[in-house]
Amino acid sequence: MGFLDMVFPKFCIGCGFLGTYLCGDCEKKLLPNTRDTCMYCGKGSLNGLTHPMCKKRTRADGAMYIFRYNSVLKSLIKEIKYGLATEVWSEFFIAIKPQWMYKFFFLKRLHATWYIQPIPLHMRKERARGFNLAYLIARFFQQFLNHPVVHALGRIKETPPQAQKNNTRERHQNIKNAFVVTNKREVKSRNFLLVDDILTSGATTMEAAKVLKNAGADRVYILTLAKG
């Protein structure tokens, strides 16, 4: 144990065990997703592709995620985002097993070239927090998929956290008109992997996908750590 660990000891986010942010027992509670679904109707779908009957011009073409959402994952993400603890992300990152990522290589077969777009934070929120978790996750996906991370979207509307909204309708209204394309020439006819931490109601990613599609994006696929 180093000097900093003695002065500022680490405790497991899940159970309080001393010495690490994610102990072995809590790491075992991280459950990989084994069933992908259409993000619009919630029914099973191979590789998370949007069903033909659910598809519209401005909708995402599919969605995939690594984990099933549970209390351990909820605590980890909350600590990273609101406890401003990027060290927690570093330990969590190591716990994500490469074999859980194999299914994402389907995207390489679908299209040769993608652009990885993290869901942007409003500049005031990112300045206060010091980082954007979606960007850290995008860089993680980049290591496996080997596509560039871009910033084709900006956030012009500072919104309350979606978790504070009581239902799907409120969440869609909260995020409406929050995003803009920063350069249409960088979007037109390109394929995007839109990255966020959790897919719950899907309101945020749906709105971002719509903005990209309206700007001329060809394919938009959603990638997240988990589905809530």
Secondary structure, 3 states (H helix, E strand, C coil): CCHHHHHCCCECCCCCCECCCCCHHHHCCCEECCCCECCCCCCECHHHECCHHHCCCCCCCEEEEEEECCHHHHHHHHHHHHCCCHHHHHHHHHHCCHHHHHHHHHHHHHCCCCEEEECCCCHHHHHHHCCCHHHHHHHHHHHHHCCCECCCEEECCCCCCHHHCCCHHHHHHHHCCCEEECCHHHCCCCCEEEEEEEECCCHHHHHHHHHHHHCCCCCEEEEEEEEC
